[in-house]
């Protein structure tokens, strides 16, 4: 299969972090400064503390009762969820460089942060997040050492498209916090089955890097789906059956992914894994995806991806979802696809604009916050970025 015909369905990012020594000033939880005064109670907002500086970062801590929070794009706190007392760490800022307000309805606000990049991470030992932005070893490495090792594996999304590719752009976003060492062992055309433990790719390419990795980024599953479409005769002969087969392929890729995750945890039990869905390619109108959408049925691919997101086991230990599907909703996706040297639009891989989309969503999904008027990614980047960070937790 040629590289230009590869498709990515899922991508995984793994991170690991711990809260560290509470006596270290950079690891202290956010505490209310003594000079702030309490606001009057309000039945709609709850009792809060007033900040002396404008709020820059905000969000809510809550117990995700029904485990519905797969990502920042799946609804947020509901009436059935319970507020939790916020407790945070800001990686990239020293104690005294910022202030925080907490509310009895679970809300928090952070003020006083200067322009730059930060990682916001909960400081609630023993509680497991259900949302997509709670990191572990990766944040600890950045906080304690000022550097981290990122291992990328999977298929062609990480090795093909307009350069620099998203892992390098992610490194640029993180530069204000610390240094990133990238190790990219992805293989174009590989399927989820190719990376199962016991296979050559897992054993020879991935396994040697697992123990030293602070963040693992994985792009696998798309070629499982692409194999169906590449069999054009079968696909066109029975579109209804093809849609069912596509759904089965995606679900099987998720099952394979769970097996791979379990094998990774045998080597590194505390690694955080961020599982990332690919976008709804049928939003790229004027490409082959318009034809595929017509044959599968309008919205069918979107439904398949949504089902994959719903199947994401958010209650699993240190598992994170980087929801590119949610982030790309409403976008004219053709503008984010790579134009090949021959002038044709690659229906699967990404242009500079698409690489920025992936890098920024990865950054935000790890609790990344960018403050200021300009982005280190240049005119295609966005800033401020990630300033709303909600944290849902698995019920005890």
N, C-alpha and C positions, 0 to 999 in steps of 0.2 A: 504494500500500500504506500503510495507516495506521501511525503510529509504534508503536502498541501491538502490532503484529504483526511488528515487526522482530525478527530474531534475529542474534546475533553468534556467529561461529564462532571467529575468531582475532583477536588483538590484538597489536600489535607495539610494543615500546618500543625506542627507539634511544638509545644513549648513546655518548659518546666520552670518552677520558681518556688521559693520559700520565703517566709517573712523575715528571717534573719534575726540579728541581735537587737533587741529593743533599745539598748543603750547607744546604738549607732544613730547619730542625728538624722541621717538620710532614710532611716527605716522606721522612724517614729510614726504612729498613726496620726491622722490629722486631729488636732485638739483645738478647742475653742480658745482664741486669744483672750487674755484677761480684759483688754480695753473695750471689747464689744459689749453692747447692752442688749438685753432680751427685747424682742418685739412683743407687742400685745398678742394674747391668744386670739386665734381666728378659727372658727369651726370649719372653714373650707381649706385652710392651708396648714393648720396645726401650729403648735408652739415652736418658734424658730429663734435663732440668734441673728442679730443684725450684723452684717459685715461692714467694716470701715472702708473697704475697697469694693469697686464694682465686681459682681459675680462674673466669672469667666467660664468655669466648668460647673455643670450641675447634673443632677440625676436622682434616682430613687433606689433604695434598697428594699427588697420585698421577698417574701416567701412565695415561690411559684407553686401554688397549691396543686394545679392540674398539670404541671410540667408542660405548659403550652409554649414556653418562650424558647423557640429554636434560635432566634436571632433578633437583631434590633428592628426587623421588619415584620415581626409576627404578632404585634398587638400591644405589648407592654403590660403593665400592672392592671389587673381587673378587680372588680368588686369582691371576687372570691379570694383574692390574694391578701396576705397580711403584711403590714409594714414591719420593717426591721430597723434597728438602730444603725445608722451608717458608721463605718469605721474604715478608713482608707489610708493608703500610702501613695505618695507622689514620687515616682522614680524620675530623677533628673532635677530635683529641687531640694535644697537643704531646709531643715526646720528653721522657721523664722522668716523664710522668703515668701510665705503665703499664709492665708488664714482660711478657716472653714466654718460654715454654719451648718448645723444639723437640725432637723425637725422631727417632731414625734410622729409624723406621718410617713417617715422613711426618706424624706427628701434631704438633699445636701446641696450646698453651694461652695465653690472655692473661689476666692478672690486673691489678688496680689501677685499672681504669677506673671512673670515677664514674658515677652515674645520668645518663642522657642518650642521645642518638642519635649513631651513628657509621657510617661506611662502611668495610668491610674489603675491601681489594683486594690481589691478588698483586703482588709486585715481582720478576717474572721476565721481563726484556726478551727479546723474540724468541720467547717461548712462547705458544701460542694455547690458550685454555681450551676444553674441550668441555662444561663444566657451565654453569649458568644464571646465575652470580653474578659474573662477571668484567667489570668496567666499564672505561671508558677516559676519553674526554673529559669526560663528566659528572662523574666523581669529581675530575678535575683542576680543572675549573671551580669546584667546590665548595671544593676545597682551596686553590686559589690566589686565587680572587676572592671566595669566600663567597657566590656566587650562580650560578644557571644558568637557561637558557631551555629550557622544555619545550614542544614542539609536539605536539599531539594531533590525529590525523586518522583518518577512517574513518566508521563508521556510527553508529547511534543510541545505542550503549552509553555513549558519552562525552557525550551531550547530552540523555538522557532517563532519568528515574528519580527516586528520592528525593534531594533535594539536602541538603548539598553532594555533588556527584558525585565519583567516585574521584580525578580529577586534583587537585581541591582538597584532598581528604583526604590525598593523598600529599604535597602541599605542607605540610600541617600536620605530618606525620611528619618532614619534612626540616627543619623550622624550627629545630631545635636545632643543625643543621649549617650552614645558610645559607638564603638567600632563593631562591624559585622564581618565575620569571615564566612564567605559563601562556599559551599561544596555542592555542586550540581551534578547528580548522577542519573538524571532522567534519560529515558530512551524513547525516541520517536517511534510511534506505532505500537507501543506496548499496551497491553490490556491489563485489567485488574488481575486476571489469572496469572499473568506473567510475573507478578510481584508477590505471589503467595509464598509463605515461608517454605523452605525446602527447594524452591526454584533457584536458578542460577542468578537472576537479578537480585533477589533478596539476599542470597548468600554471599555473592561476590561483590555487588555494587553497593548495597545498602548497609548490610550488617557491620562492616568495619567502622562505620561512622556513628552508630547508634549511641554508644556509651559516651562519646564526647559531644554529642549534639545538645545544644540548648534550645533549638527550634528546628522542627522538621516540617518541610513543605512538600506536599504530595499532590500530584495531578494524575489521577487514574480513573478509568471508567468510560471515558468518552469513546474510545475505540471499540469497546464492547457494543455500544449502540451503533457506531459507524459501520461496523461489519454488516449490519442489517440493510442499511441504506445503500451500501456499495453493491449489494446483490440486487441491482435495479429490476431485473426481470421478475423476481419473486415479489419485490416490494410493490411494483405497479400492478401485478396480477391480482393481488388481494390486499388492498390497503388496510382493511379492517383487521385482518390477521397480522399484518405488519405492525399495526399500532399495539396489539396485544403482545407481540414478540418484543417490541421496543420497551414496553413496560416491564416485562420479565427480565430483559437484559439489564435495565437500570437497577432493579431490585437485586439481581444476582451480583451486580457490581458492589452494591452496598454490603451484601453478605460477605463477599470476598474481602471488602475493606475492613469489616469487623474482625475477620481472621487475621489480617495483616496487623491491625492495631493490637490484638492480643499478643501476637508474636513480638511486636516492638516492646510491649510492656514486660515481657519475660526478660528482656535485656535491660530495660530502663523503666522500672515500675512507676516512677513519678512523672514521666514525661507527659506534658500537655499536648493534646492532639486537636487541632482545629480543622474540622472537615468542611470543605468549601464546595458548594454547588456551582455549576457553570451557569451562564445566563440563558435566557430563552432566546435561542438563535433565530426563531421565527420573527423576532422584532427587526431583524435585518432585512427589511423589505427590498425588493428589487434584486435579490440574490436567489440561489437555488433553494433557499429556505422558504420562499414563497410557495414554490411548487410542492415542497415536502409538507408544508402546513396544509395545503389544499388536499393532498392525498390522505394525510393522517386524520384530518378533520380540524377545523378552526379551534385553536386553543388546546389541542390534545397534547402537544409537547409540553406546554406550560403546566397542564394537569399532571403529567408524568413527573416533572421536576418538583412540583408541589408535594406530590406523594413521597418522593425521595426525601424532601426536607422534613416532612411529618414523621418519616421513619427514623430520622436522626435520633440516636439515644442520648438525649441531652442530660439524663441523670447519671451517665457514666462518669467515672472519676476523671477529672481534668480534661474533659473533651470539649472542644470549642468549634463553633460553626462560623466559617467565613462565607457569608451568604451573598455571593456575587449575583445570584438570581434576583434576590430582593433589591440589591443595590442598583441593578440595571433596569428595573422596571420603569417603563415610560421613556426609555432612551431610544433614539434612532440608532440602533446597534450597528448598522452598516458603516457609520462614521467611525466606529471603534475597531473595525476589521482591517487587516493588513492588506495593502495593495502591493502585489508582487511586482518584480522587475519588468514583467511583460505587460503590466498595466491592468491585469485582472485582479478582482477582489478575492482574496482568500476567504472562503466562507467559514473558517474555523479558527484561525489564528488572529492575533491582535496587532493593531497599529500602536503608535506611541500613545494615543489617547486611551486605547484599551489597556495597555500596559500600566498606565497611571491609575486607571480604575481598579485593577487588581492590586497594585501596590498600596493604594490608599485604603482599600477595604481590608486588606491584611493588617495594615497598621492600626486601623480603628478597632478591628476585632481582637487585637491584643491589648486593648485599653489605651491605644495611642491617642494623644491629643496634640494638635499643632495650633499654636497661638501666634497671631500676627497677620499682617496684610499680604504677605507674599509667601509662596511655597518654595522650598528648596528644589522642587521638581520643575520649576519654571512656569511659563504661562499656562501650561496644561494642568498644573496642580491647583489644588484648592486650599485656601486658608482663610479663616479658621477651619479646623477639621477635628471631628470627634469630640466636640465640647459638650455633647449630651451623652453621658455614660450611665445607663441603668444597669443594675445588677440584680438578677433573680436568683434565688437559691432553692435547691432541692429540699423539700420538707424533711424535718428530722423524724 
